[in-house]
């Protein structure tokens, strides 16, 4: 009876496993306080030149070209919101893809996966601490943005937070498929850097997607994250949205289901192939 129970983990054991992985990552994070400080300083460091560049191109305190696309003159708030949302993309991609590669390099991936737990739970656990840290960092960055750049929120925060939930779950679907790609190609750094940059840029992290060339605009509009950025900005700072916010939320809800199912299916398929070929622990 005991052995059979151990071979069929309950949802409580799944939750404990996720929290154990998250605790391990949190302990690693605490060991490097300077790295934690840099994660707060880095977004401000990259945004500051953009702030002064925007000031230099502004006329009478406004940027007519930007305002015509975004529907707001508050360029820095537009940028700050995009920066915070992009940090979640980095958190999921690095948390899933790079952590998987680290386990390969340290030789513990195969032994970890001997546990009677779904492999996807390991990927989720490796992002829980990262998502939590990203949220704390994001709040601190917004406070600094308010002090340094005059960041303001004109709308309601709660609806914007609720919109972020399906967007983040859909992002996990991207992360599952991305982790499978890392498992297949045995490379994480370049994949994470390129994927993080491309997805963030095409989703409109730094500018309205309407300014993209015609060749790239369909790609941007095909990404559900684009509508997440758009809806959150519309709710917080009153910017023009590509579609009515209700429709954008509907797109996110559909993407949440489809991307999670598709991403986990891709990961499981690649994981089974790697297990059959005996290449899981290779790097």
C-alpha positions as CSV (number, residue, x, y, z in Angstrom):
1,X,0.0,0.0,0.0
2,X,2.8,2.4,0.9
3,X,4.8,1.6,-2.2
4,X,1.7,2.1,-4.4
5,X,0.9,5.4,-2.8
6,X,4.5,6.6,-3.4
7,X,4.3,5.6,-7.1
8,X,1.1,7.7,-7.5
9,X,1.9,11.2,-6.1
10,X,-1.0,13.3,-5.0
11,X,-1.5,17.0,-5.8
12,X,-0.2,17.7,-2.3
13,X,3.1,16.0,-3.2
14,X,3.2,17.9,-6.5
15,X,2.8,21.2,-4.7
16,X,5.5,20.3,-2.2
17,X,7.8,19.5,-5.0
18,X,7.2,22.8,-6.7
19,X,7.7,24.7,-3.5
20,X,10.9,22.7,-2.7
21,X,12.4,23.7,-6.1
22,X,11.3,27.3,-5.6
23,X,12.9,27.3,-2.1
24,X,16.2,26.0,-3.6
25,X,16.2,28.8,-6.2
26,X,15.4,31.4,-3.5
27,X,18.3,30.2,-1.4
28,X,20.6,30.6,-4.4
29,X,19.3,34.1,-5.0
30,X,19.9,35.1,-1.4
31,X,23.5,34.0,-1.6
32,X,24.3,36.8,-4.0
33,X,22.9,40.1,-2.6
34,X,24.8,42.3,-5.2
35,X,23.0,40.4,-8.0
36,X,19.7,41.1,-6.3
37,X,20.5,44.8,-6.1
38,X,21.7,44.9,-9.8
39,X,18.3,43.4,-10.9
40,X,16.7,46.5,-9.6
41,X,19.3,48.9,-10.9
42,X,19.6,47.4,-14.4
43,X,16.1,48.3,-15.7
44,X,16.6,51.9,-14.5
45,X,20.1,52.0,-16.0
46,X,18.8,51.0,-19.5
47,X,15.7,53.2,-19.3
48,X,17.6,56.4,-18.3
49,X,19.2,57.0,-21.8
50,X,15.8,56.4,-23.4
51,X,14.3,59.1,-21.0
52,X,16.8,61.7,-22.1
53,X,16.5,60.7,-25.7
54,X,12.8,61.1,-25.5
55,X,13.3,64.5,-23.9
56,X,15.6,65.6,-26.8
57,X,13.0,64.7,-29.4
58,X,10.0,66.1,-27.6
59,X,8.5,69.3,-28.7
60,X,6.7,71.4,-26.1
61,X,6.8,68.5,-23.7
62,X,5.0,66.1,-26.1
63,X,6.1,63.7,-28.8
64,X,3.4,64.0,-31.5
65,X,4.6,60.9,-33.4
66,X,4.5,58.7,-30.4
67,X,1.2,60.2,-29.1
68,X,-0.5,59.6,-32.5
69,X,0.2,55.8,-32.2
70,X,-0.1,55.3,-28.5
71,X,-2.8,57.7,-27.6
72,X,-0.8,59.1,-24.7
73,X,2.0,61.6,-24.2
74,X,3.3,59.7,-21.1
75,X,6.2,58.0,-22.9
76,X,8.1,57.0,-19.8
77,X,5.1,55.3,-18.2
78,X,4.6,53.5,-21.5
79,X,8.2,52.3,-21.4
80,X,8.2,51.4,-17.7
81,X,5.1,49.2,-18.0
82,X,6.7,47.4,-21.0
83,X,9.9,46.9,-19.1
84,X,8.2,45.3,-16.2
85,X,6.1,43.0,-18.4
86,X,9.2,42.0,-20.3
87,X,11.0,41.1,-17.1
88,X,8.4,38.3,-16.8
89,X,9.3,37.0,-20.2
90,X,12.9,36.9,-19.2
91,X,12.0,35.2,-15.9
92,X,10.1,32.4,-17.6
93,X,12.7,31.8,-20.4
94,X,15.7,31.9,-18.1
95,X,13.9,30.0,-15.3
96,X,12.9,27.1,-17.6
97,X,15.5,27.0,-20.4
98,X,18.6,28.1,-18.6
99,X,17.9,26.1,-15.4
100,X,17.4,23.0,-17.5
101,X,20.8,23.6,-19.1
102,X,22.4,24.1,-15.6
103,X,21.0,20.8,-14.5
104,X,22.5,19.2,-17.6
105,X,25.9,20.7,-16.9
106,X,25.9,19.8,-13.3
107,X,24.9,16.2,-14.0
108,X,21.8,16.2,-11.8
109,X,19.0,16.3,-14.5
110,X,18.7,12.5,-14.9
111,X,18.7,11.9,-11.2
112,X,16.1,14.6,-10.6
113,X,13.9,13.2,-13.2
114,X,13.9,9.8,-11.6
115,X,11.4,11.1,-9.1
116,X,7.8,10.0,-9.7
117,X,6.7,13.5,-10.7
118,X,5.6,15.0,-14.1
119,X,8.6,16.6,-15.8
120,X,6.6,19.8,-16.3
121,X,6.4,20.3,-12.6
122,X,10.2,20.8,-12.5
123,X,9.9,23.5,-15.1
124,X,7.1,25.2,-13.1
125,X,9.0,25.0,-9.9
126,X,12.1,26.5,-11.4
127,X,10.1,29.7,-12.3
128,X,8.1,30.2,-9.0
129,X,10.9,31.8,-7.1
130,X,11.9,33.8,-10.2
131,X,8.4,35.1,-10.8
132,X,8.1,36.1,-7.2
133,X,11.5,37.9,-7.3
134,X,10.6,39.6,-10.5
135,X,7.3,40.9,-9.0
136,X,9.2,42.4,-6.0
137,X,11.8,43.9,-8.3
138,X,9.1,45.3,-10.6
139,X,7.4,47.1,-7.8
140,X,10.7,48.6,-6.7
141,X,11.5,49.7,-10.2
142,X,8.1,51.4,-10.5
143,X,8.8,53.2,-7.3
144,X,12.1,54.4,-8.6
145,X,10.4,55.3,-11.9
146,X,8.0,57.4,-10.0
147,X,10.8,59.2,-8.1
148,X,13.1,59.7,-11.1
149,X,10.9,59.9,-14.2
150,X,7.4,60.9,-12.8
151,X,5.8,57.5,-13.5
152,X,2.0,57.7,-12.9
153,X,-0.9,55.4,-13.0
154,X,-4.2,56.9,-14.2
155,X,-6.4,53.8,-14.2
156,X,-7.3,50.9,-11.9
157,X,-4.5,48.5,-10.9
158,X,-6.7,45.5,-10.0
159,X,-8.1,44.9,-13.6
160,X,-4.6,45.3,-15.0
161,X,-3.3,42.6,-12.6
162,X,-6.1,40.3,-13.5
163,X,-5.3,40.7,-17.2
164,X,-1.7,39.7,-16.4
165,X,-2.8,36.3,-15.1
166,X,-3.8,34.7,-18.4
167,X,-0.9,36.5,-20.1
168,X,1.6,34.8,-17.7
169,X,0.0,31.4,-18.0
170,X,0.2,31.7,-21.8
171,X,3.8,32.7,-21.4
172,X,4.3,29.4,-19.5
173,X,3.2,27.7,-22.7
174,X,6.0,29.4,-24.5
175,X,8.4,28.4,-21.8
176,X,7.4,24.7,-22.0
177,X,8.1,24.6,-25.7
178,X,11.3,26.6,-25.2
179,X,12.6,24.2,-22.6
180,X,12.0,21.3,-25.0
181,X,14.1,23.2,-27.6
182,X,16.9,23.6,-25.0
183,X,16.7,19.9,-24.3
184,X,16.9,19.1,-28.0
185,X,19.7,21.5,-28.9
186,X,21.7,21.4,-25.6
187,X,22.2,25.2,-25.8
188,X,20.6,27.8,-23.6
189,X,22.4,31.1,-23.5
190,X,22.0,32.1,-27.1
191,X,18.5,30.7,-27.3
192,X,17.4,32.6,-24.2
193,X,19.0,35.9,-25.2
194,X,17.6,35.8,-28.8
195,X,14.2,34.5,-27.9
196,X,13.8,36.9,-25.0
197,X,14.8,39.9,-27.1
198,X,12.7,38.9,-30.2
199,X,9.5,38.1,-28.2
200,X,9.8,41.3,-26.1
201,X,10.4,43.5,-29.1
202,X,7.7,42.0,-31.3
203,X,5.2,42.3,-28.4
204,X,5.8,46.1,-28.2
205,X,7.8,46.4,-25.0
206,X,9.4,49.7,-26.0
207,X,7.1,51.1,-28.7
208,X,3.6,50.7,-30.2
209,X,3.6,47.7,-32.5
210,X,1.9,49.8,-35.2
211,X,5.3,51.4,-36.1
212,X,6.8,48.0,-37.1
213,X,7.4,47.3,-40.8
214,X,4.7,45.5,-42.7
215,X,6.8,42.3,-42.8
216,X,7.0,42.2,-38.9
217,X,3.6,43.5,-38.0
218,X,1.7,40.3,-38.7
219,X,4.2,38.4,-36.4
220,X,3.6,40.9,-33.6
221,X,-0.2,40.7,-34.0
222,X,0.1,36.9,-33.9
223,X,1.7,37.0,-30.5
224,X,-0.9,36.9,-27.6
225,X,1.6,38.7,-25.4
226,X,1.1,41.8,-27.7
227,X,-2.5,42.1,-26.5
228,X,-1.4,41.6,-22.9
229,X,1.0,44.5,-23.1
230,X,-1.7,46.5,-24.9
231,X,-4.5,45.8,-22.5
232,X,-2.4,46.5,-19.3
233,X,-1.2,49.8,-20.7
234,X,-4.8,50.7,-21.7
235,X,-6.0,50.0,-18.2
236,X,-3.2,51.7,-16.3
237,X,-2.3,54.8,-18.4
238,X,-5.3,55.1,-20.8
239,X,-3.3,54.5,-24.0
240,X,-5.1,53.5,-27.2
241,X,-5.5,49.8,-27.6
242,X,-5.3,47.8,-30.8
243,X,-8.7,46.2,-30.0
244,X,-11.3,46.7,-27.4
245,X,-9.9,45.5,-24.0
246,X,-12.6,42.9,-23.7
247,X,-11.6,41.3,-27.0
248,X,-7.9,41.4,-26.0
249,X,-8.7,39.7,-22.7
250,X,-10.6,37.0,-24.7
251,X,-7.6,36.5,-26.9
252,X,-5.4,36.0,-23.8
253,X,-7.8,33.5,-22.3
254,X,-7.8,31.4,-25.5
255,X,-4.0,31.7,-25.8
256,X,-3.7,30.7,-22.1
257,X,-5.4,27.3,-22.8
258,X,-3.9,26.7,-26.3
259,X,-0.3,27.7,-25.5
260,X,-0.3,25.7,-22.3
261,X,-1.5,22.5,-24.0
262,X,0.6,23.0,-27.0
263,X,3.8,23.9,-25.1
264,X,3.5,21.0,-22.7
265,X,2.8,18.6,-25.5
266,X,5.9,19.8,-27.4
267,X,8.0,19.5,-24.3
268,X,6.7,16.0,-23.5
269,X,7.3,14.8,-27.0
270,X,10.9,16.0,-27.1
271,X,11.5,14.7,-23.5
272,X,10.3,11.2,-24.6
273,X,12.6,11.3,-27.7
274,X,15.6,12.4,-25.6
275,X,14.8,9.6,-23.1
276,X,14.6,7.0,-25.8
277,X,17.9,8.1,-27.4
278,X,19.6,8.4,-23.9
279,X,20.6,12.0,-24.5
280,X,18.9,13.7,-21.5
281,X,22.0,14.1,-19.4
282,X,24.3,15.1,-22.4
283,X,25.4,18.7,-22.8
